[in-house]
Each structure stands twice: as C-alpha cells, then as structure tokens.
C-alpha cells in the first residue's frame, strides 16, 4: 500500500510531459455526464444523461434552425437560454462561430464548451426528393464478474445488452434487449428476452409534430404530474436549472418499469400544442402475504428490474397499469400556459401495509387521476415558472420558481416546493431532495457567476422538511444541502476545479430507547481535480477527495490518476485509471465516475481500504465499426484483514452505416 501511494502521489504531482491532437468523444460525454448529474448517484438519472448525450453526438442539433423543438434537444440548457438563442437568431441572423454564443445573454464559455460536441452551425444535408437516407446503429454489450458466482441465480452470470436504432427521413425506431446478471435470457410463453423494448416514430414540421408507437417516455411541465424521462433533480452547482418543457421521446433506456407502452402523439397549430398518450404496461410488484391466489392485491411496486431468483421472477410483470394523458398548452408572446390530465388504472387493487404509521397516506385503490396547471413567463431577462397538481383526494403538489439575470454573467435561481404527504402521481417526478415527489416542502437557491474571463463560480443551498413520518424517521424531519464550486480554465487544455459539498440529514438514532432521537448526520465532501489536455491524443486527470462525517467521526480519502491516450498510427484508444481509497466505514464512502462503454456508465462506491483500477481499449474497425473492452479490478481489505480482489470484464461491439 505504501509503494502504491508513492506511485500515485508521483503521478498526481508530476503529470506526464507529452502532446496531443484530438479529444475523445467518450471522455467528453463522461465528463459532461458527471458535471450535469453533479453528486446525484441515482443510476437512472446518470444513465439517461449518458444515453442522451450519446444520441446528440450522433445527431447534432442544427443550431441555426431557431426551432424551439430542435433547440430543446439540448436538454441541459435552461428555458431562458433556449429563448435567448431563438431571439438572437431571429434578430441577428445565423450564428457563424461557436465563440459568438458566449456573448448571448444567459451564456458563458463554460456552457458553450459543453454544447460544442452536440451542435452544428450548418444546415441539414440536402436530400433528393425520391431518396431517403437510412442511418443504422447497432451495439452489443457483454459483461461479467469472474470473482462472483451466485449459485442461487436462475441464469448465467453474463449481463447482455443489445440496442438497434435507425433513422430514415422523418421516421426513426429502435429495439432494446437486456438480460441482467443471473437472469435467464429467454423465459415465459412464448420465450422472450427478460427485457424487450421497441418503438417507431414519425417527426414532422406541420400539424403533426411527432407520433410514437411502442415504448416511449413523456414529460409535461415541471414533472409533478408526468415525467418518465429525465429526472428533475436539484443540482446546486451544475449548469442550467429546472426545465419546464413538454416532451414525448422514444424510450431507449433499460429501466424495466418506468416507461409508457402504447401510442403518443404531439400536434401543433399556430401557438397551440396538444399531446395525447395511451399506455398499457406490465410492471413488477409484490403481493400482500395474506392474499389468496384468487384475490390478490399489490403491496409494493418494485423498480430494481432484477429477476435472477425464483422469488423475483414471481414478482415480474405482476400488475398491469393502464395510463391515459392529455396535455394542452399555448403561447402568447413570452407566456406559456398549460393544462395536463393523467389517469392510471391498476389491474389489481393497491393495499399498502398499514401496520406502520409511515404508510398512513400511501395510495390505496385501483384508480388515480392527477390534474395540473402550469405556466412559465419570460419578462425581460427573468424567467418565472410554476405548477400546481391535484390528485383524487385533493392532495397537492406545488412548485414556484424564478430565474433572475441581474447581469449577463450572473444568474440567480429560487424555487419553492410543497408536496403533501398524500399526493400521488404514479408517473410523476418533480424536483425534490429525495426519490419521491411526496411529503416534502423546501426552498432552493442557486447562482452561477463568471467571475473573470476563465474563472467560474457556482453554488447553492437547499433547505427541506418533511412534516410526516418516512423511512428512517419516526417523526418530522429535515435536512440541508449546500454546495459551492470554483472552476478555473486558464487555457482550453487545462482545467482546475475545487468543490465543497455539505449535507445534513435527520434520521432516527439506533442507540436511543423509547421515542428515537433524530440527531443530524453531517457529511462534508471536499474535492480537487486537475485535467490537462496535452494534445488531443493524451489527457491527464488527477483528483483528490476527502469526506468527513459527524457525529460518528468517520473519514474517507481518495486519490486517483487517469491517463487517456489515443495512438497516432493505429486506430486504438486507451483509458487507464489507478485509484487509492481509505474510508473508516460505509458512511464515509466516496463515489467516483469512470469512463465506460458507449451509452453506459459506472459509479463505484469506494469503501474500506484498497485500490480501484481499470483499463479500457477501443479499436476502430474501418470507418463504421468499433470494439471496446474494459477490465476493472477492485482490491479491498475484508473485516478479517485479508485483501479480496473483485474483477469485472466488459466488451462492446458497435457498427453503424
């Protein structure tokens, strides 16, 4: 361990002296995904970021189209930024250089650097009237962990993911097949893959804007009513803020429960937009133990998507959900008003366990309707937005926010939210500190400031409280999140970043007798990183993290070194990482993003004492195919003091034409 620490410190303090020519797109996507997701370790959120950025890299946004639907594909931009882009293009004409974007109100160099890989200043290539150009993309991932052999699993230990997508004119479609580790590949009657998803869509510029048949995601307004797409998180220092855009999108992810299966259509006439959807999908759930096989009821909905044991297989597709939805919105100058209705019908009655007071307000029944009013208004340089949702029992979800632009290089955002304990929207995900839009009210404030030409400062604070009981809290509870980040980019090839993150959360004490005490657990996280692009063939990244947890006194530290190298004379790229970590326990664990297979992600939680390293290779096979292989190894001390090694092997083959 001492020798490893010396080597890592040497690499950290004395980066290699070499030169390069072209930055790799995979590294860019990983870096931006980490920045956009901030400290959010929710796999679904990060997977969605990675997936969308990969799609944007293949089909860049035509910036000078000045179309709101086209520009909104840059999902990481705020509503104010989209409006500023449209107004600028309409008033001054086409944007001729990416450097011009930084001068538009609401933009800075940091945001432009994120945009560059995913935009095009040229128009769409002209096509002959009788010719439709087909674009196809097929990839297959295989991964397994040689050190893990679970004899209780019903299937092989190999994880499989295959995705196919095509685009031809206004038509596009795709197919997704997935089998998790330990699952059967084919099961059921007729035998089908554990997860199979498909869709086809048409996009137009007339009254019919989009039609999707098959699997899709949808989002309306802020998302308290319907949001099965990008999660509306509360990142305190990442670019952008809360988005209020309406969207239906082909489903390409592998979450096996949170999507619609049916048909959706988006229509537009002048300043009026109408979206309708219908879905019928089977999802995982557990039954109440007291039920008979004749009369069953749902106890809990499951979201993990794992079916690697007989018990989990019995919960697969246990209940059918029929969903309806209508969204009507209209624009008047710089004001948009919207109304959304959604309804869910369950094939089995939902009966939560009432033995705990925590579940007193949980949804019960077979039907739920949610009604929502929303708005956003752009007044000079300020954006106002809000949303009010009511369900069957008249429990509400209310969100009100404002984005201010006191100066071109300064943005300030405020948002208040109030979710009743009995509010329920099966497909809704509004901005919240936790995973659910329920039993919480809070206030969030963030800012972003370009302090100097190459110096960016951002941060924020979120204070929230729950008036009713919830998991690990037998009484009213609350918490505080604070974050500040300083980013310095003295040159295009060099980036320094310093982040301070503070978390305080109340939870029941395990040591108290009688009524549990709720001491606040405080976590302070410090991170320093340095990225150096020597030339676009070699990138060096060094990072140091430190965690301090109170009142337990648990501490954790991590030191890593990355080297990304692209060979000049052969079509081969190489990613290397060596990382050392030492934490007192699980509470002071440290999450660390990794470069991974295309459209994939990896966020290992490092705990204990040990090291984490990996090597990934990408070999380009001609101009239309590539092969990636990744080998990762985690070595950590067990409770008995013996070092245990856990390895993982991944491979990906991709072809496009």
N, C-alpha and C positions, 0 to 999 in steps of 0.2 A: 504493500500500500504506500509506503514512503517513497519507493522508487517511482511509482505511478504518479504520485503527487508532484514530484520534482519535474517529471517529463511534462505534465500538464501545465505547471506553472511556467516552464520554459516556453512552451508554445503560446501561452497567454501573453507573456511579456515581450516576446520577440517573434512577431509574425514573420512568415517566410517572405523573402525578398524576390519576387518574380512578377511577371507581367502577363496581361491577358487581352482578349478582344471582344467576347460576346457573352453577356449574362444569360444563364439558362432559365427558360420559362418556368420549369418545375420549381426552381428555387424562388422565383418571383411569386408564384402562386402560394407557396408555403409561407413565405414572409408576410404577404398581404393577408392571408387567412388568419395568421396569428395576430396580426395587428387589428383586424376587424373584429375578431372574436374576443380580443383582449384577454382577460382572465377567465373567460367562460369555458369551462371544461365539459360542457354538455356535448356529447358526441354527435347528436343530431344536428345541432347548430353548426358545429365545425364542418361536418360532412357536407351540409348544404352550401356553406361558403366555398369549400373546395370544389364542389361539383359545378356551381355556377361560374366560378372564375375559369374553370377548365373549358366550359362551353363558350364563354365570352372570348377566350383566347383563340378558339377555332372559328368563331363567327363574330368578329369585332363589330362594335356599334358604329354606324355611319353617323359621325358627329354632326355634319353639316345638313343632315336631313331636317333638323329642327322639329322633328316629330316627338311629341311627348311619350308615345308608346315606345318608340325606338330608344330615346334617351333614358327612359326609365329602366331599361335593361341594365344600366349601370346602377345596380341596387344599392351600392354603398354611398351614393350621393343623396343628399337631403332634398326635400321638396323645394326648398329655397334655391338650391344650386341648379336643379333642373329648370326652374322658372327663369333663373338668371341666364342660363345658356340659351334658352329659347328666345328670350327678349334680345339678347346680344346678337344672335344670328339674324333675327328679323330686322334689327335696326342698322347693323353694320355690314351684313353680308357674310360670306363664308369665312370660316377660320382657316388661316393659311399655315399656321405654325402652332405646335403644342405649347410653345412658350407664351403664346398670346392668351391662352386660357387662364394663366395665373393672374392676369390683370383684370379678369371679370369679377365683379363683386361676389363675394362668397367663396372664392377660390384662393388657394395659395400653392406654393411649389410642392408641398408635401402631398396635397390631394392630386395634383397633376401627375406626379410621379407614379401614383397608384393607377391612374387612368391610362397611362401611355400604352401598356401592353394590350389593352382591350378596346381601343378606339381606332377608327380610320378616318382620315381627313378627305379621302377620295370617295367618290360615289360608288354605288353598286355596279359591278361589271355589266356592260350591256349584253343582252341575250337576243338571239334571233327569235322571231315570233313563233316559229314552228319547232323550236328546240328548247328542251328542258334539261338543265344540267343536274345530274344526280351527284350528291355527296354522301358517301357512306363511311361509317366509323364503327369498327368492331374491336373490342378488347376483352381479354380473359385474364382474370387474376386467380392464382393458386397460392395458398399459404398454409403452413402447418408448423406446429411446435414439437420438435423431436423429443424434448425433455418432458412433455406432458402426455400421459397415456391413461385416460379415464375409462376404466372397464365398464362403467355404468352407462356409457353413451350407447345409443341405438345405431349410430352410423360411424363413418370413418372420421378421422381427426383432421382431414383436409378441409379447408374453407375454400369455396368456389364462388366466383362472381363473374358473370358474363354480361356485357352490355353491347347492344347494337343500336345505332341511330342512323337515320337517313334524312336527307333534305332534298327536295326537288321542287323548285319554284316556290309557290305558297304552301306546299304540302311538306309535312315532316312527320316522323314517327319513331318509335323505338321499342326495344324489348329488353327486359332485365330478368336475369335468372340468378338466384343466390342460394347457397347452402352453407350454413354456419358450421363451425367446428363441432363434430359429434352428431350432426343431424344426418338423416337419410337423404340421399339425393332425390329419389323418387318414392312417393308414398301416395296412399289414397286410391280411390277407384273413380275414374281411370288414374293410373300412376302419373303424377306430375311433380315437377321440382318443388322443393319446400317453399320457395317463393318465386312466383312468376308474375311479371307485370308487363303490360303492353299498352300502347296508345298510338293514335294517329290524329293529326290536327291539320287544320287549314287556317292560314292567316291572310287577311285581305286589307285593302285600304278603303273600301266602300262602307256600306251599312254593316255588312258582316265583317267584324274585326277578327274574330277567332272562334273556331269550333273545335272542341276536343272530344274524341270518343275513346273510351278506355280509362286508364288511370291518370289522374291529374291532381294538382293542388290548387287551392284557392285562398285568396286573402282580400278582405274588404276593409278599407279604412285603417284604423289603428290595430285591429285584430281581435277585439274583445268578443266579437260575435263569431267571426270565421277567420281562421288563419292556420292552414295546414302546410304553409310553406316556410319561409324564413322566420325564425323566431324573433319576436320583438324584444331584444334584450335591453339591458340598462348599462351599456358600456360607458364608463365615466371619462375615458380619455381617448377613445378611438375616434377616427374621422366620422363626420355625419352625426345624425341624431335620429329621432323617431320618424319613420316614414308613414304616410297616410295614403299610399297609392293602392288602387284596386288592381287585382291581377288574377288571371287563371293561367296555369302553366302545366305543361306536360310533366308527369311525375317520372323522375329518373333515379331517385334515391332507392335505398334498400330497407328503409323503415317499413316493417310489415303491417303496421296498424294505422298509422296517421296519414291517410290519404283518401281521396274520393275515387270511386269506381263506377263509371256510368257515362254521362254526357254533360257538357257545359258549353255555353255559347255566350259570346260578348258582342253586342250590337251597338252601333253609334250613329246618331243622326244629328248633325249640327252640333249643338252644345249639350246634348242629352246622351248618356251612356246607360245601357241596360245589360245586365249579366244574369243569366238563369242557369241553375245547375240541378242535376238529379244524380243520386248515387245510391247504390246498394252494395254493401261490402261486408264480408265476414271478418271478425276480429277476435283476438284472444281474450279469454276471460276465465275466472274461476267461479265455480258454483258454491252455493251455500251447502255446508255439510249436512244439514238437517233435511234437505230436499230429497225427494224420491226421483227416480229416473223418469217418472211420468210428469211430475210437477217440479220444474226446476226454476231457479232464479239466479241472477248474477250477483255475486258478492263483490268482486273487484275486477276492473278492467286491467289487462296486462299490456305492457308496452315493450318488453325486452325483445320479443321476436325469436327467442331461443326455443327449440323443440328437440333437444338432444336426449331426453329421457321419456319413458312411457308416461310419467305423470304430466310432463309439459305437453306431450302430444295430445293428451286428453283435453287440454285447455286450448288447443289450436282451433281457431275459427269457431269458437263455442257459441257466439252470438252474432246475429245479423243486424246491421244498422242501416236503416233507410234514411237518407238525408235529402232535403229539399232546400233550395235557397234562391233568393231574388235580391239583386242589388240595383237600385236606381239612383243615378247621380247626375247632377247638372252643373254646368259652369256659367257664371255670369261675371264677366270681366275677370277679376282676380279672386273670385269667391267660388268655392265648390261646396255644394250641399249633397248629402247622400242619405238614403234610407236602405236598410238591409233587414230582411226577414229570413230566418233559417229555422228548419224544423228537423228533429231527429225522432225516429221511431225504432224501438228496440224489439227484437223478436221474442225476448224473454224479459220478464219484469226485473228491474234492478232493485235489490233489497240489501242495503249496506248493513254491516254489523252494528247494531245499536247498543251493544254492551258497553261501549266506550263513549263518554261524553264528547270526545273529539269528533265523532261522526254524526252528531245530532243534526247538523244542517246539510249533510250529504244528500245528493239527489236520490230520489226514490220514485219508481214508476216505470212506465213504458214510453212516455212521450215528453218531449221538451221543445218549447218554442222560444226563440230569442228575437227581440225586436231592437233595432239600433238606429239612432240618428247621429250623423257625423258631419263635420264641416272642417274646412281649412280656408284661410284667407291670407293673401299676401298684400300687406299695406306698406308701401314704400320698401324698406329693407327689413321688414319684420313679418314673421310668419306666425299666425295664430291657428291652433288646431284643437279639436275636442271631439269627444264621443261619449254617448250615453246609451247603455244597453240595459234592457229589462227582460227577465225570463218569466215563465209561467206564474211563479209565486211572487212576482213583482220585486224580486231581489235585483239589485242594480250593480252595474259596473260603470264607473265614471272616470274619464281621463280628460284633463285640460292642460294644454301646453302652449308655450310661446318661445319662438326663436328670434333673438334680437341681433342686429348688426350695428352696434354703435360706431364701428369703423370697418373699413374694408378688410382689415387683417385681424379683426376681433369678432368672435361670435359668442353669444351667451344664451343658454337654454334653460328653461324652467319647465317642470312638469309635475302636476299633482294627480294622483290616482286614488280611487277609493272603491274597493271591491268588497261587497257584502259577503258575509260568511256563507249565505245560502245561494249565492249566484252560481249558475252552472251553464256552461256552453261547451258541448262535447268537442266541437272542432275549433274553439276559440283559444287564442294565446295572446293576451295583451302584455304590455310592458310590466314586469314585476321583478321583485328581488329573488323569488323562488321559481319553482317549476310550474305553478298553477296560478290562474287569474281568479283568486278567491281568497277571502279572509285576510285582506291587507289594505292599509292605506299608507301613503307615503309621499314624500316630496323629494324631487331630484333636481339638482342644479349642476350644470357643466359649463365649461368655457374652452375655447381654443384661440390661441393668440400667436401670431407670427411676430415674435419679439424683435427679431433682426432678420437680415437677409437669409441667413442659413440656420436660424435658431427658432424652434417651435416649442411652445409651452401649452400643455393642455391638462385638464383635470376636472374633478367634480366631487360632489358629495350626495349621497342618497341616505335619507333617514326614513325608516318604515316601522310600522307597528301592526300587530295582529290582536284584535280585541277578543277573539275566541281561541279555544284550545287548538293545537295542531301537533304534528309529530314532534316528540321530544319536548313538548311544552304543555304542562298541565294547568296553565293559566295564561293571561295576557302576556305577550312578549313583544320584543322589538329588536332592532339592530341598526347599525350604522356602517356605511361603506364610504371610504374616501380614497381618492387616487390622484396622483399628480405625476406627469411625465414630461421630461425635458429631452428634446431631440435636437441634435446638432449635426448638420450635414455640410461641412466646410467645402466639400467637393462631391461631384457625382459618384466618385469611387469610394467615399468614406462616410460612415455614419456612426455617431456616438449616441447612446441612449441610456438615460437614467430614470428609473421608475420607483415610486414609493406607493405601496398599496396597504391600506388599513381596513380590517374587517372586525366588527364586534357583533356578536350574535348571542342572544339569551337562549339558554336551554336548561332543562332540569338537571339538578345535581344528583349523581348516583350515590353519593355518600350520605345525604340527608335522610332523616327519618320523618314519618308523618307527611305533612304537606311539603313537597320538594321545593328547595330553594332554586332560584334561577340566576345564578351568577353569570355575568357576561364573559364569554370566551373571546379574547382579543388576539388577532393574528396580524403581525406586521411583516410585510414582504418587501425586501429591497432587491433591485436587480440592476446590474450594469452590463451593457453589451457593446461590443465594438465590431463593426462589419467593414471589411476592406476589400474592394473590388480592384485587384491589382491590374488585371485586364480581363476581358470577358471570358477568359479561359480559366481563371483561378479566382476564387473568392475565399477569404479567411473570415471566420466569425469566432469571437471569444465572448464568453458570458460568465458572469458570477452572480449567484442568487443566495440570499440569506433570509431565513424565516425565523421569527421569534413569536412564541405562543405563550400567553399568560391567561390564567394564573399558574398553569402547570409548569412553566419554566422550560418547556420543550423548545429546542433549537434545531435548525437544519441549514446545511450549506451545500451548494452545488457549484462545481467548476467544470466548464466544458470547452472543447475546442473543435470547430468544424473546418473541414477543408473540402471545397468543391472544385474539381478540376475537369476541364474539357480538353482532350487531346487534339493537337493541331492536324496531324496527318492521318489519323484514323477516326472513324465516326463513333467514338467512345467517350462517355462522360462518367465521372466517378464522384461519389459523395462519401466522405469519411467523417466519423464522429468518435471522439473519446471523451467520456464524462465521468467525473468522480462525484459521489454524493455521500453525505453523512447526516442523518437525522436521528433525533432521540427516540421518536416514535411516529405513528401514523399521523398524528395531529400536525406535525411539522413537515409533512411530505411536500415535495416540490414537483409541479407539473412542467414538462418540457416538450415542446413541439419538435417533431422530426420530419425531415424530408422522407417522402414515401412514394409508393406507386402513384401513377397519374390518377386523379379523381379519388384518391384515398387519403387517409390521414392517420397519424399516430401521435398519441399524447400519453406516454407512460407516466405513471405516478411513482416517483422515486422515493423510497422509504427504507430506513435502516442504514447500513454502511456497505458500500460496494462501488461498482462501476457499471456504466452502460456504454456500449459501443456498437457501431454498425458500419457496414459498407454496402453501398448500393451502386450498381452498374447499369448504364443504359447504352445499348448498342443499336445504332440506326442502320436498318436493313434497307438500303436504297433510299428512295425519297418518300416511300409510302408505308413503311413499317418500322417497328422498333421493338426491342426486347429489353425488359428491366428485370434485374434480380437483386434482392436485398437480403442480407444476413444480419440479424441483430442478436446481441448477447448481453444479458444482464447477470452480473455476478454480485451476490449479496450474502452477508453473514446471516445464518439462521439463529434462532434463540439458543441453540447449543454451541454456537461459536464456529460452526463448520460452514465454509463457503459453498454456496449452492449456485450452479450455473443454469440459467434458463435461456434457451435459444429459440429463434424463430426464423423461418425461411419463407420468402415471398418471391413470386415470379409473375410477370405480366407480359403478355404478347398483345400488340396493338397494330392494326392495319387500317388504313384509310385510303379511299380512292374516289 
